[in-house]
Amino acid sequence: MLPHREPLRISAWAHQRRWSIRGTEPFQSLSLIDGSTDDLAEVTRAARAWHDGAPLNDIHRAAPFVHLTGRFEVPDLDTARLAESEWQSLHVEAREADYVWQGTYQALIEAAHAEPALRALYPFTSHWALRFSTTTRPRLTVVGPCLTAGSDGTYGVGTGFITPDLGLFATAHEAVAVATRHMPSGLGPVTLGW
């Protein structure tokens, strides 16, 4: 096993012949891969590749049911790379979402990532609201406004959680600009959230 990988979790479904997998990294306990299949041989191939340290893309090639979350391995816990990995995961999540406001949520993620001041922070979501931290997981240090994408195509910015008290906007870029202006000044680089 690689030290920057937790053992692959394999779960059997209770009422159906199906298995789920989840491969995480140990520092933040976030998924690098996941997926489910009814083919136990595929589970075995995924488990072997994970255990043997195969790159994530190679695990997917060995067992196509494996879903890549977008996060990538950061064995040295470089904080800038951890933030970049989380941004990449948000992009994948937004592209793959199947809820009503997927297009607005994806536009919000893309607009926030395009803003250098926000891109330098560690992003996270809760209830489809985009927040920012000056530390990585597991202990986040939340800073600045909360950004939301509404099913009606509007974008909210607020000082609280999902409360658009700083305004509702027609475009993601407008909302991101307001959020950026309300960020505290002098934020340093992201640090590890011990």
TORMAR-448971 format. One record per residue (C-alpha): residue in one letter; x, y, z. Coordinates in steps of 0.2 Angstrom, whole numbers, padded with zeros to 4 digits, always signed. Layout:
<sites>
aXYZ...
</sites>
This chain:
<sites>
m+0000+0000+0000l+0005+0018-0003p+0006+0028+0012h-0004+0042+0004r-0019+0030+0001e-0031+0022+0014p-0036+0004+0011l-0049+0003-0003r-0066+0002+0005i-0078-0012-0003s-0096-0013+0002a-0108-0026-0003w-0126-0020-0006a-0139-0028+0005h-0154-0031-0007q-0145-0033-0023r-0130-0042-0030r-0119-0026-0031w-0103-0019-0024s-0097-0001-0020i-0079+0005-0018r-0072+0021-0011g-0053+0025-0012t-0048+0040-0001e-0032+0049+0004p-0028+0049+0023f-0026+0067+0027q-0043+0074+0022s-0052+0057+0020l-0058+0063+0003s-0063+0051-0011l-0051+0050-0025i-0061+0036-0033d-0078+0028-0031g-0091+0018-0040s-0102+0003-0040t-0104-0013-0051d-0112-0030-0051d-0096-0038-0057l-0086-0044-0043a-0071-0047-0055e-0071-0029-0059v-0070-0025-0040t-0055-0037-0039r-0046-0028-0053a-0049-0011-0045a-0043-0017-0028r-0027-0024-0035a-0023-0009-0045w-0027+0003-0030h-0016-0008-0019d-0002-0009-0031g-0001+0010-0032a-0007+0011-0050p-0011+0029-0056l-0029+0034-0054n-0032+0034-0073d-0025+0017-0074i-0037+0010-0061h-0051+0017-0071r-0044+0008-0087a-0042-0008-0077a-0060-0007-0070p-0071+0005-0080f-0084+0006-0067v-0072+0016-0056h-0077+0035-0056l-0063+0047-0054t-0069+0061-0043g-0057+0074-0050r-0046+0075-0035f-0028+0069-0037e-0015+0062-0026v-0004+0075-0016p+0007+0064-0006d+0018+0078+0000l+0002+0088+0007d+0007+0103-0003t-0007+0115+0001a-0008+0124-0016r-0009+0107-0024l-0023+0101-0011a-0033+0117-0016e-0030+0114-0034s-0036+0096-0032e-0052+0102-0023w-0055+0114-0037q-0053+0100-0050s-0066+0090-0040l-0078+0104-0040h-0077+0105-0059v-0080+0087-0061e-0095+0087-0048a-0103+0102-0057r-0101+0094-0075e-0109+0078-0069a-0123+0085-0058d-0140+0080-0062y-0150+0092-0053v-0161+0106-0059w-0149+0120-0058q-0133+0111-0064g-0130+0124-0078t-0130+0139-0065y-0119+0129-0053q-0106+0124-0066a-0106+0143-0071l-0103+0148-0053i-0089+0136-0051e-0080+0141-0067a-0082+0160-0063a-0075+0158-0045h-0061+0147-0052a-0057+0161-0065e-0054+0174-0051p-0036+0172-0045a-0040+0179-0027l-0053+0165-0025r-0043+0151-0034a-0029+0154-0022l-0041+0149-0008y-0047+0131-0003p-0065+0129-0010f-0078+0118-0002t-0097+0116-0004s-0111+0112+0007h-0129+0111+0001w-0123+0117-0016a-0116+0133-0008l-0098+0138-0013r-0087+0143+0002f-0069+0147+0004s-0056+0143+0017t-0038+0148+0021t-0035+0130+0028t-0037+0113+0020r-0048+0100+0027p-0050+0092+0040r-0051+0109+0049l-0058+0123+0038t-0055+0141+0042v-0070+0149+0033v-0067+0166+0025g-0077+0178+0015p-0095+0177+0008c-0105+0162+0003l-0110+0160-0016t-0125+0151-0022a-0133+0146-0038g-0152+0146-0039s-0163+0135-0049d-0171+0151-0056g-0154+0156-0064t-0149+0169-0051y-0133+0169-0041g-0133+0174-0023v-0119+0182-0012g-0121+0183+0007t-0111+0185+0023g-0120+0170+0031f-0124+0153+0025i-0136+0153+0010t-0142+0170+0014p-0140+0182-0001d-0139+0198+0010l-0126+0205-0002g-0137+0203-0017l-0144+0192-0031f-0136+0193-0048a-0140+0188-0066t-0123+0181-0069a-0110+0171-0060h-0097+0184-0065e-0106+0198-0056a-0108+0187-0040v-0090+0182-0040a-0085+0200-0042v-0095+0205-0027a-0089+0191-0017t-0071+0195-0021r-0073+0213-0016h-0080+0207+0001m-0065+0195+0004p-0054+0200+0019s-0037+0208+0013g-0020+0201+0017l-0025+0183+0016g-0009+0172+0015p-0007+0156+0006v-0018+0141+0011t-0011+0131+0026l-0015+0113+0032g-0030+0112+0042w-0024+0101+0056
</sites>
